[in-house]
Amino acid sequence: MTPKSDSEIKEMSRLQSSIKNQVGLIRIHGRDGSNLIDELMVAELKEVINSFDDNPEVRAIVLSSSGTNFSAGSALKNLRGRADLNSHRIALDVANARKITIASLRGKVLDQGLELALACDVRFASAKTRFGLTHVKYGCIPWDGGTQRLPRVIGPSRALYMMLTGVTIDITQALEFGLVSEITTEIHDEELSLAFGSIVANHGPIAVQYLKEAVNSGSDLSIAEGMRLELDLATLLHSTNDRAEGLRAFAEKRKPEFNGD
């Protein structure tokens, strides 16, 4: 389906958003170059992610940033006293999006910034990016999903090593660990992320959604239970118009036009 229109850039206090070629782009920008995540940024991210997720003209979501850093963490670490951590959490909202989410990373990706990136389905990063969960150095532990998602991505031993030492790792280690899918060299990380988003957007949206559900939900199931879920989703997919269009396009040797129904 050809998109009805691309949107103008929408400016908010802590981010800007736009839609191009059925890919929703979010660029976060904090009050300084570190792009620290505060309560206002969390509220705006939730609003835009929910809007993109409900918009049939958006088939993939890219989460990027303005400036030289993705995010060095939470603004809370600059505050003294007790804070309402729950009101500053955002990772679960990103992880629960039905659309594929793609993190475009550069510079510092630390603490809550890394937790936000971990909540995305796919991560691309520029060559000079550094990653870390350094909470232990401040007498804290990760609180926006880091203790749960990092072990699932890179394995418990490597995750515990990173969190217990508070060490930061470079892009070479991140690629070796499976933390990122690709390093950007000749093109900007955001351009690569948008290009990947366009690939996703050209596929049948229902198939993409079911594929994400099968992988993410299946990771918490036994192999047998996961295969039952896979079969159920594949069976449901066979009853969709998109599936019929895919078969027709293959037979007619043309590009399919998926409508998401």
N, C-alpha and C positions, 0 to 999 in steps of 0.2 A: 504494500500500500504506500503510495506517495504521501509524504507528510503534508498536511494542509498548509502549514507555515512554520518558519523558524521564529523564535521569539527574540525580542530585544533583550539586552542585558538588564536584569533587575537588580538594582543596588539596595542592599540592606546595611545595617550597621556593622555587622561582622562577616558578611559574605556577599557575593554576587552570584547570580544564577542566570542561565540561558539555555535554550534548546536549539540544536543544530543537527540536521540529518537524523532526527529521532534519538539523539543522544543528549541527555540532560547533563549540563556541566555546572558544578558548584565550585567556586573558589573562595576559600576561607581567608579572612584577613583580620588579624587581631590588632590590638592597639599599638603593638610594636613589631619589629622584624621577626620576633620569635613566634608569632602567631599563637600565643597562649590561649587556651580554650577556657572561656568564662561562661557564666550562666546565660548571658544573652546570646552568645554564639551557639550554645546548645539548643536554646529555644528556636533560633532561626534555622538551624540545621534540621531539627525535627519537622518544622513547618515545610521546608522546601523538599525534603526527602519524601514526606507523605504526599505532597502535591505531585511530584514526579512519579511516585509509585502508583498513584491513582489516574495518571494521565495516559490514555492509550496512545498518544502521539510520542511518548517517551518509551524506548525499549531498552535502554541501558543508562546507567548513571555514573559519571566520572566525578570523583572527589579530588580536587586539586587545591592549590593555594596561591596567594599572591606573594611575591618576594622570593627570597633565596632559601627559605625554610618552609617545610610543610607545617610542622608544629613541634615546639620544644616541650610541650606538656600542658599542664593545667595552670590556670592563673591562681588556683588555690594554694600552690606551694609558696606563693609570695604573701599569703595571709597568715596571721597569727590567730591562735585560738581554734575552737571547734568549728567545723563547717558542715553544711548539709551536703554530703557527698552525692546522695541520690539525685538531687536536683542538677548536678553537674555531669551526670552520666549520659552518654549519647551512643555508645557502641552498640547496644542492643537494638536501638532503633535502626541503625544502619544494617546490622546483621539480619534483621527481620524483614527488610525490603524484599518484595517479590522479584523485582528487577535485578539484573546483574549489576553489582557495584564494583567499580574499578578505582583503585587508589593511584594517584599520580604523585610520586614522592621525590623530594629533593632536600638537600641540606640536613637539618636536624629533624629526626623522627623519633622523639623521645617521650617516655612516660605515657601520658594520656594521648599524645600524638601517635605513638606506636599502637596503643590500644584501639584508637580510631581506625588506623590503617589495617590492623588485624581483623577488624569487623567486615572489611570489604572482601569480595570474592576473589579478586585478582589484584596484584600489586606490581607496578612498574616503577623504577627508580633511576635517577641520574647517577653518574659515576661517582660523585663525591658525597653521596648520601650516607649518613651514619644513623644507626638504630640502637635503642637501648631502653630498658626498664630500670631506672636508677633509683627507684623509691627507697630501697633499703638504706641508701646512704643518708637519707633524711629521717630514718626511723619509721618508715611506712612500708606498706606493701601495695601493689597495684590494686585499683578498686573499680576499674571500668572494663573488666573482662580479661586483663592481661594474664592472670594466673591460670585462666581456663583456655584461652585461645592460643597463646604462644606454645604451650606443650602440644596442642593438637596440630600445630603447623610445623614445628621443627623437632618435636620429640621432647619427652619429659626431662631427660638428662641435660640436653643443651639448654632448654628453657630454664631449668633450675640454676645452671651455671651462670647464665646471663643475669638472672634476678638476684642470686645470692652475692655475686661480685659487683653488680651495678655497672658492669663493663659495657662499653659501646662497641659495636662491630661495624666494619666497613661493608661496602657493597659486594666485595668478593666473597666474604663470609656469608653475607645475607643470601646471595645466590646459591652458594654451596649448601646452606641450611634449608633452602626451599622457601625462604621468607619472601623473596621476590621472584617473579616469573621471567623478567628480562631487564637488562641494564640498557639505558639509553646512552648512546654515544653521539651519533651524527645528528639525531633529531631530538628535540626537546621532549622531556618525559610526558608533558601534557599532550603533545601531538601524537605520541605513540599510544597513549591511553585513549584518546579520541578515535584514532584509527582502529584500535581493537573494539571500541564501543560500536563503531560503524559495522564491523564484521558481525557482531552480536545482533545488531539492529536489523540486519538483512535476513536473519533466520526467523523461523516461525516463533512468535512470542510465547505461545502456549508450550511449545516444545522446550524452549529455553527455561521457562518457569518450572516445568516438570523436571527438567534435568537438574536444575539447582536444588529443588526439593528432594530429589532422589539422593543426591550426593550429601547434602547437609543433614537431612533427617536420617539417612542411612548410616551415617558415621556413628550414631548413637545406638544402632541396632546390631544384632547378630547378622552374620552373612545371610542366613536363611530368611530372617525377617526383612532385611534390606532387599533381598531379591524378590520377596513378595510385594514390597512397596514398589519396586521397579516395574514388576509385571502389571500391577494395578494402574500405575501411571501410564505405562505404554498402551494398555488396553483402552484407557480413557482417551488417550491421544488419537487412537484410530477412529474415534467417532466424531472428530472435529472437521470443520471445513478446511482448515489449514492442511491437515493431513491429505485430504482429497486433492487439494490444489497442488501439493508437493508431488503427488503421483502423476497428476495431469501434466505438470510442467516437465517432469522427467520424461514422460512418454513423448511430449511434443518438443523436447530438446530446447527448452527456454528457461529463463529465470523465473522462479515462482514469485507470485505476488501474495504474500501472507497478510491476512486481515485481522488475525488474532481472535478468530472464532471457530 
